[in-house]
Amino acid sequence: MSIRPVKQLLKSKPTLEGAGVHLRRAFGFGNTKEFDPFLLLDDFRNDVPEDYLAGFPWHPHRGIETITYVLAGTVDHADSMGNQGAITAGDVQWMTAGSGIIHQEMPKGDKAGRMHGFQLWANLPSALKMTAPRYQEVKAVEIPEITDDDGTHVRVVCGTFWGKTGPVEGIAAEPIYLDVSVSPGRKKTLPVETTRHAFAYVFAGSGKFCNASGPLAVPTEPVKWLDTAPPVEADNRSLIVFDRGDEVTVQAGGEGIRFLLVSGKPLAEPVAWYGPIVMNTQEQLRQAFTELQEGTFLKGKGRG
């Protein structure tokens, strides 16, 4: 068994999206090759209603899947095909945009004004870019939960882990999407197939990934002699990008740690990307925007 080394430890960055929603972007746009098949991860946890209530009014998607995981509050959604509903605390919505959909997502806080959740974008392979749109809406009670002997707790949103299979199915990249909690001071090793790209995103507590007692790597940049503290732990809003291996090791800090652990099989296809539309060529991208202008973007009835 080989532990995946940490390739990068980054902090998510504040950004504005939609009609002025304040969120933090862990990764997205630019070169996302090392995250393939994933394109973007937004952390939209916010406790100030005026910073999120403007929401994400009507906008198009084509060629991708959007995965919305809500921890607190509610996201009301509606689309051009007449689908509508609400995602509440613990729920997941997996939307396959496929050939095209126009929808809106409007967040509402809970009684304390909290709106907490994440949105992940997964790319579709070229063969499925123009597939019929569909939703998989999963309520919190449908998501399998596992508690290991040492108290490690895992919610399996998608994929198979520790003998449990998440309710989201039929996804081309066969992603595994986990919500993992490790108890204070515990060291835990979690399997991740070698062929997958994998990342973790910490959203509570802190900890050290990789072998916490291993030697420090030689710095790739000069280090001033005063700056000799070892790398800090991965804490809230930290993104950990893993190199190759078949397992991930985390040493939880004094308050424990909770993080998303996501992995998927790379598509290794060209990406032509502008805003909410992701295709394989510039010609396909231009065609999508031409269709938006001409009113021919929507191709057929999706499946709810």
Disulfide bonds with the S-S distance in Angstrom:
none
